[in-house]
Amino acid sequence: MKSAVSAIAALLCSLLCLPAYAQDRNVVNITKGTFEAMPMAIPDFSGDTPEAATVGADIAQVIRNDLAGSGLFRMISPDAFVEKNLDIAVLPTFGDWKVINADSLLVGKTIITPTGAMATQFRLFDVFTGKQLYSQEYTVSSRDSWRRMAHIIADDIYEQLTPDSGYFDSRIVYIEESGPKTKRIRRLAIMDQDGANPENLTDGRIEVQTPRFDPSSQTIIYTALVPDARNPLLERRRVYLFDIETGRQEVIGDYGLTSFAARFAPDGQSVAMSLAEDGNSDIYVLDLARRQRTRLTNDPAIDTSPSYSPDGSEIVFTSDRGGSPQLYIMNTDGSDRNCENGPPGKACRVTFGQGSYSTPVWSPRGDLIAFTKQSKGRFEIGVVKTDGTGERSLTSDYLVEGPTWSPNGRVIIFFKESRGGRPSLWSIDLSGRNLKRVPTPGDASDPAWSPVLR
């Protein structure tokens, strides 16, 4: 019988991966074939004290939720467990786990020291071979960090049982919305990727838009609508940097109503944004240290929504220079490029479908671009390869918009708005499966996913 690792690897490679990864990651096409999640058993972690056992149970539950939430694993109910009170120092009785059809088993223990520090040990087993696949121990200075420790452990398990890196130890920044539709209050908010620990970062006195993380996950760039000092009845778009750790905010630009959707370069040293000057919207790069702007496009069309490739050498953006809003790619240095579809030029067209394309964002893997498409009164979230081939729709609805990638490029979060105007966050994986709502305390829109925090 196949081991748990080989079984899940084969399953993922047949269902969830793309040809562009095949040379480096031993993976093949996404298909719509039959999918069965891997059955996995995760008993509550034991503890050296009742307090430690309580925390251990909480850690195990978060790990279960993370792995089950990925759609790749099916958690076996503890009610089915034959073997109880597992000791991490003793090999499990694998026959007891085979009988409930568990492919893999995670056993752990939590220890709280007299100083308040907490250590968690865990071992991952392949039930059918009886072999240990992985073991590790993590120590944190306070038990208050138990939830993040759980996400880190879940990442370890995910990486052992799939061909991909983990993504659970990460955060989502988004716009928290409240109030009547005619007078919405929009605050900057942040939470763990699973919806835990939500926190408002701004107080709602000014309307915030389009938050994005820098590569360190410690700084957010966003746009705010603020009163015009010369005419309080008018508003201006002001671009801010927000330091998550200190709460310090810094204005990096005051551009009237002409700036849109700034994004960091992969090195964090500059940002790309669209600015409208002399009535024409083009793509610019702003050097953050020198506050120096460089214009990258100079076209009568509307150019907006830039997003960097992972290596920073290219930018995808939206332009209507072909008659309708479509996606284009240009070199970051503004040099000419050879185009797959058309003559050489400064920018190459990527999409050619009916309707309007917007909000492009480059996958962390580098091979796909996610986008919003509007056609015939409906919106959809889709992906396309960087050469313009393989365009696919992942989900469509009355209004879906604003995709953002998980750090491993496997999952997309976006926001969906009901006909009553109530926005909420949703996620879906690259196979088009596992569509689910991402919990937030209230209405939420315009998400951005951080890199992994480690």
N, C-alpha and C positions, 0 to 999 in steps of 0.2 A: 504494500500500500504506500502511496506517496506520502512523504513527510509534509508537515504543515507548511514549511517554508517553500518547498517546491510546488506544492499545490496552489498556494496563494500567488506565487510569482507567475505561474502559468496562467492562472485565472486573470490576473491583472494584465499580463502581456497580451492576452487575447481580447480583452474587453475595453481597456481604458487607455491605451497608449497610441502614439502616433508614429507614422513612418519616419519622421524627421529625427526621432530619438533612436532609431534602430541601430545605427552604427555605434553609438556610444553606450546605450543602455539596454541592449538586448530586448527590444520591445517592438511590437508591430501595431497594426491598425486598430482603431476603435471600431467595434461592431455593435450591432443591436441584438446580439445573440442572447441566449439564456444566461442569466447571472444568478449565482447563489453565494451569499456572503459566508465567509469562514466562521464556523462555530467556535467560540472561544469561552473559556471559563476564567473568571477573575474573582476568587473569593475575597472577602474583606481582609485587609492586611492585619496581622496580629500586632500586639503592642506589649511593651514591657511593663506598662501600667494601664489601669483603666482609661486614663486620659489619652495615653498614646494609642490605645486600641480604638478609641472613638475617632481620633484624627486619622488613623489608618483606614478605618471604614470610609471616612469622607474622601480620602485620597483614592481609594479603589473605585468609589462611585464616579468620581470625575474621570478617571481613566476609562471606565466602562462607557461613560457618555461620549467622551471624545472619539473612541474607536468605533462605537456603534454609529455615531453621527457621521462618520466618513462614508457610511454605506457599504464598506468592505468587510465588516465584521458583524457577526450576530452573537450577542451576549447570551449565554445559557443562564437561565434563571437559577439563583442560589438554591431555590427549593428543590432542584433536581440533583444537587450535589450529594454524592454518597459519602465522600470523605469530608469530614468536618475538622475545624481547628488545626489547619496545617501548620507545621513547624518548618520555617524556611531552612533550617539546618538538616532536615531529613528529606530524603527523596520521596515524592508522592507515590502512592499506590496507583500506578498508571492504568491498571485494569479498571479501577473505579471511575476513571475519567473517560476511558474508551467506551464504557457501557452507556454513557450519556452522550456519546458522539462528539466529544470535544476534540478539536484538532490541536489546540494549543492551550496552555495553562500558565497563568501568571500568579506567583506566590510572593508575598511581601511581608515586611515587618517594619514597624515604626518605633523609634526610641526617642524619648525626650529626656535630655540631660538635666541635672540640677541647675545649670546656668540658663536653661530655657532653649538651648539649641536643640535641633531636631535632625535625626538621621533616619533615612529610609533605605532599606535594603530590599532588593527584589531579584527574582530568578524567573526566566521564561523557559518553558519546556515544550518540546514537541511530544505530544502525547503518544503518537503511534510508534515512534522510535525510542521513546524514553530518554532522549538526549536533552541536555541543557543547551539552549540556543544562545542565551545571553544572561549576564548578571551584572549588577551595578549597585553602587551605594552613593547616595547624595546626602549632603549635610548642609543645613541652612542655619543661620544664627537665631531664628525665631520661628515658632510654630505658625505664626501669622502668614508665613510664606508657603503653607501647605498646598494651596491651590495651584500656585505656579509650579511647585515641585511635581504635582500630579500631571500637569500638562507636559512637563519635560519628560517624565517617565512614559507618557502616552506617545510622545514623539519617538523615543527610543524603540518602543515596541513596534510602532508603525514602520520604522526604518528597518527593523529586523525581518518583518514579515511581508514587506512590499519592496518594489524596486525604487521607491521614491523617498525623498527626505520628508521629515515631519513638518507640520504646520500649526500644531496646537498651541505652542508657546508663542503666541502673537496677539496683536490687538487690532481693533477696528476703531477708526475715527469716523464720525458721521455727523449729520445735522439732526439735532433733536428738535422736533416741531410741536408746537402747541398753539391754542387759540383758534378763533374763528377763521374761516377760509379767507375772508376779506382783510384780516389783520393778523397774519401768522407771526408768531415769535419763533425765531430760528437761532438756536444756540449750538455752539461747538461742543461735542460730547465724545467720550471715549469709553471703551469697554474691552474686556477680554474677548477673544474670538468666539467664545461660546455664549456671550451675552452676560457673563458675570461681571461684577464690579463696575457697573455703569457710573459715569461721573460727568457732570457738566463742567466744561472748561471756561465758558463765557456766560455772562449773566443775562443775555437776551436783550440788552438795551440797544445793541446794534445787530442787524441781520448779517449772519455769516453764510458763506457759500464756498463750495469746492475745496474742502480740506484735503491735503495730501501729506504723507510722511516723507521725511528725508531718509537716506539709507541707514542711519543709526537708530531710527525709530524713536528718537528723543525730541525731534523738532517737527512741527507741523507748519506748512504754509497754507494760508487760506485768504480769501477775499471777503471784505466786509463792506456793506453799504453804510456810509456815514454822512451826516449832514454837511452840505457845502458851507464852508465858513463865510463865503461871500453872499450866499443866499440860502438860508436855513430851509426853504421850501424845496430845494433841490438836494439830490444825493450824489455822492461820488463813490467810486470803487477804490478802496484802499487795500493794499496787499500787506499782510502781516506774517511774521515768523513768530511762532509760539513755542517756548521751551517747556516741555511737559514737566520736567523735574522741578523747575523753579517757578513756573507760571509767568515768567517774564515774556512780554510781547515787544516786538520791534517792527516798526513800519519800514518796509523796503521800497514802497512806491505808492504814489497817489496819482491815479491816472484818470480821474473823471469817471465816466461810464464806459471806458474803452478797454479795460483789461479783463481777461477771462482765463480761468482754469490754469493757473501756474503749476508746473510740476518740476521736481528736483531732477537734476542729472544724477546718474548712478554714483558719481564721486561726491555728491553733495555740495560741490563748489559753485554751482550755477543753477539757474532755473530757466525753463522755457515757458513762454506765455504768448498769448496773442494780444496785440495792442492795435487800436485803431487810431491812426494819425492821418490828418488831412482827409478824413472820410473813408480811409482804406484800412481794412483789418489784415495784418500780417503777423508772421511768427518772428519773435525776438528771443534772444538768449541774454539773460542778465547775469553778469559775474557778481556774485554776492560780496566778495571781498572788496572789489573796486567800484561796485555799483555802476558798472559800465555795460551799456546795452549794445548788442550786435544784431542787426536786422538780417534774417535768413531768407525771407520771401519778399518779393516785390512784384505783386501781381494785382491786377484790378479786381480779382475775385476776393471773396471772404475766406481767409485762411484762419483756422482756429483749432483749439483742443490739441496741442502738441503732447506727445508722449515719447520718451526716449526708449531706444533698444537697451537691453541689459548691459551691453558693453559701451554704451554712450556714443557710438559712432553714427547712429541714424536716429531720425525722428519721424514718427508717423503723425499725420495731422489730417484734419477735415478741410476740404476746399470745394467750392462750387464752380471752379474754373472750367469744368467740363459740362456745365449746364445744370447739374444738380449736386447736392453735397455728397461727395465720395471720399474715400480714403486715399492718401498719397504718402509716399515715403521719400525723404530727402536725406542727404548726408549732413551731419552736424556742422561740418566745416563749410557747407555751401557749395561744394564742388560738384561738377557734372557727374552723372552716373548713367550706366547702361540700363535700360528698362526692359523688363520681360515683355511688356505689352505696350509697344510704341517706340518712338525714336528716343535717342539719348536726350537728357535734359537735367535741369536742376532737381526736379521731382518726378517720381514715377507713380502712375496711377495703379492702385491695388484692387479696388472693387469696381464692378461694372453692372451691378444689379439694379433693378427697378426700385425706386424709393430713395429715401435720404439716409445717409450714414453719418453717425456722429459718435462722440465720446470714445475715440479709440484708445486702447491701453495695451501696451506690449506685454506679452507673457514673460515672467521671470526666466523661462527656459529659452526664450529668444525666437521660437519658431512660429508662434501664433500671435494674432492680434484680436482682442475682443472688441466688440463695438455694439452700439445701439442702432437699430434700423427701423425706420418708420415707412410703412407702405400700406396703402389702401385702408387707412384708418386704424391700423394696429401697429404696435411696437413689438420688437423682438430683440433678444440678446443673442448674438451670434459670434462665431470665430472664423477667421480666414488665415491661411498661411501667408507668410510675408511675400511670396512670389505671386499672390493673387489667386492661387488655386485652393480647392478644398473648402470653399465657404460653406458653413453649416449653421443652421439655427438651433439653439439649445432650448429656448423657451420663448413664447409669445403671449401677449395679453393686451388688455385695454391700454395700459401704459406700463412698460418696464424700461428701465433706463440706468445708466451709470455703472457699468460693470467694473469690478476690481478683482485682481487675481490673488489667490492664496500664495504664500511664499514659495511653495513648491510647484506652482503652475498647474495644479490638478483641479482646483475648485474656483468658482466665480461667485462673488456676492454682488448683488445689485439691489435696486429698490423698485418696488411695485406700488402703483397708486390705484386705488379702487375708484369706481365712478363717483363715489362720494367725496373724493379728494383726500383720502387718508393714506399716506405713504407708509410702507413698512419694508424691512430688509428681508431678502430671501437669498438662498444659495442653491447652486446646482453644480454637479461635476461635469467633466468634459464629455462623458458619454451621453449627457442629457438625462441622466437618472438622478435620483436622490434630491429632487426639488423639495426644499423645506424652508420654513420661516425661521429667521434668526431673531431670537427674543430681544426686545428692547422695552424699556419702561413705558414709552409712549410712541407717538408717530416718529418715523425716522426716514431720512433720505440721504443720498449722495455719500455712500460709504467709501472708505479707502482702507486697504489692508496693509498692516505693517510687515516688514521683514520679520523673520524669527528673532526673538529678543536676545538669544544667546550669541 
